[in-house]
């Protein structure tokens, strides 16, 4: 297969898997809580329904409200071209590194928050304000975790980081690596709106961040935003799965290797989804003003990761 | 080249003259703006000539002010970068000013603005060309004074006068430090920069440290480094908006230029603590600048604090560059300085754009208070879209230029951990964390600045009836927004040029290793690679594809417009919206230990029952502690001394004549005693 086809293939695989991932997490969570839960493929049905429905837009909203879903969705899909989802010699590896991934996701957050403010409801403002607060506080952790990974691998390019761990498997259990993994896991919970930072299952104003921002959206716009949120979860899981435990990722572009890569990716996503479901079953949501404590703890973890990768 | 130089001077001079003689109407406005645009275009061409084609330019005018040794000009690559950025902001700002100054039609203030703006632009454009102590200091002072008069345009308002006093005090304090630095550096010889450069190596280390410290204070106060930033949030809102754009976009960068010129070029670098100190100051300025910006709801003060933040980011790069240069890591030093210079140019462009946008808003609504704005995107679609471009750029988000320089800055700190000293490594890691936090908070702050100002329901009648800005104002903003895009997608062409600029400063061989490969930027040793061009193209394509796919496959039922959901309430009023203050409330609580906000709640209960509240009044304020703990004692002391000196001022002419005689006698006596005559 031509390496240039890999990008679109990766994006399509990510787009196809993402709703299933969200459904699987929901399903596992339900099972852990002794509920039957909706089937894992429920999000696909929801997306189909939303794309077919009529759109209602607030009379206060401007063109930005209608443009934002495309920017949020587009920036998230663009990230899937850069992360090592299936194979490591990525054709676009020289186009963007881990820092670009973080900033592209921040671009989506930026426009989502603006869209939250646009209809003029107090919910949207509340969601936007909280989302930007959490996003800003998560940045330093992410930066230092990238630093720790990059220092070990000698590059911030995602392919290089994965390659390095493949070449020296003992690296995967190095303390710096493990600490960076823990730090990024906490950031994942915060950035993708999971417990204990945000509760994806409720529409209660005291708890919501993401849901508050998208409250005014409906129809195809809501579908795009939901899909983008699912993709974001998949991207963070992929970073956790394929940067820290890169085995299974194709190093040659043969159909067999790629199929194996899809299979291992699904396994890793399932495992990480299980972990998140477990976390969400065991802990309650934190008060908003306790979230900074969680994020500073993750910052300390990242700082330790840098120190460890420097010293050890 | 000489012709271009003369055209630059002639353009600004004719603009200044036109403002004086052509009355106070549209003719004067346009003539002085056109003069400035001609001068700025010549400046841009001159800089391009020096930077791209390597054409040398120098001009000695020993007869000009011959009493003190004459003036000398020379344009090198470093100066060209700063001349280019000044001219780049000057032309659109002057164009914008032609429409914006209409407010002063028929008043003498129009003459003052037109004349001083051209004088300001002329002196500021020539500062990076100065090739001698005297030329440099004269132009520097000319730039400071003309900008002071511009700040004082609306001198009938008390807050403008107070802002002007702060500005004048800080800038003259800075000038005194610069005078000291150059006197020490000069130590007797003539003042051409080539002589200073040659003599600097022979200076004692203590003297070199002293020169650097004085230069840091002098240039730092111009740049707005914390704790010398106090004049920015006062002077920027007080000045006319195109002047704010120029002061924030170009003038404060001259502080950066001065530090690079003195620290790296004339002194040729120094011990590691210079770089460490500059890096630490930069990191603190960046973080505190953005934290203060978050609490502002005056749109122009908010932008002024963001200037402090961005100067901090630039200074981080500069400090890292100095530090790496002293640690014999020239490639890393070059990368850090390229990042700093790139961010300097980028900040000039997007901050100029944002100040012009804020000016258009101020023009349309008559207020700078964001809590009285909202919904402006409908009345002023152009301004809104252009302000959005500036907001995305300053937040360091792809695909615009702020992202490119922040990426470079981020990458330039990464080699720090490999530095031989653990202290340096720790400093770099902490600076990196602060850089990331600053970037995140900056994005939050611009969601606030754009969202509260332009989106949702208007919060006041003025905002509801806002009108779009005049075409000349819009055209000025469009030029700067275009520059934001060009500086991003053209990064692979610009970075190699900047590398050539900094290579001689850090002792890299020329031709220097370029940090760019094909369409991409690449850091030393192939550590990281990124192509802003491809990121922008990819992002554009994906968004376009998503739009087409949705248009083709999703439901085509027409859009229905309804009310915003209000929990069952029928009417939605602007009072239900989030305000700028509310938006920043979570961050104010989180950083309460830093802000120390004072809060005062008083509730009036119904006399019969405490379950019924009649009124609640809530007051909260944040007083930046620099002003309370650092400046208030100084101001109090100066005031006490001034009161003592006041005793001398009796108002009687006899007393003053006595002072004159006494001073003369003392002077003669001193000359006799010291035996000079």
Interface residues (C-beta under 8 A of the other chain):
Chain A: X11 X51 X52 X53 X54 X55 X56 X57 X58 X59 X60 X61 X62 X63 X64 X70 X71 X73 X74 X75 X77 X78 X81 X92 X93 X94 X95 X96 X97 X99 X100 X103 X104 X106 X107 X109 X110 X113 X114 X117 X118 X119 X120 X121 X122 X123 X124 X125 X126 X128 X129 X130 X132 X133 X135 X136 X137 X138 X139 X140 X142 X143 X144 X147 X150 X151 X154 X155 X156 X157 X215 X216 X219 X220 X223 X224 X288 X289 X292 X299 X303 X306 X310
Chain B: X374 X375 X377 X378 X384 X388 X392 X395 X396 X397 X398 X403 X406 X407 X410 X411 X414 X417 X425 X429 X432 X433 X434 X435 X436 X437 X439 X440 X441 X443 X444 X446 X447 X448 X450 X451 X452 X455 X456 X457 X517 X518 X520 X525 X526 X527 X528 X529 X530 X531 X534 X535 X538 X539 X542 X543 X545 X546 X547 X550 X553 X554 X555 X557 X558 X559 X560 X561 X562 X563 X564 X565 X566 X572 X574 X576 X577 X578 X582 X583 X584 X585 X586 X587 X589 X590
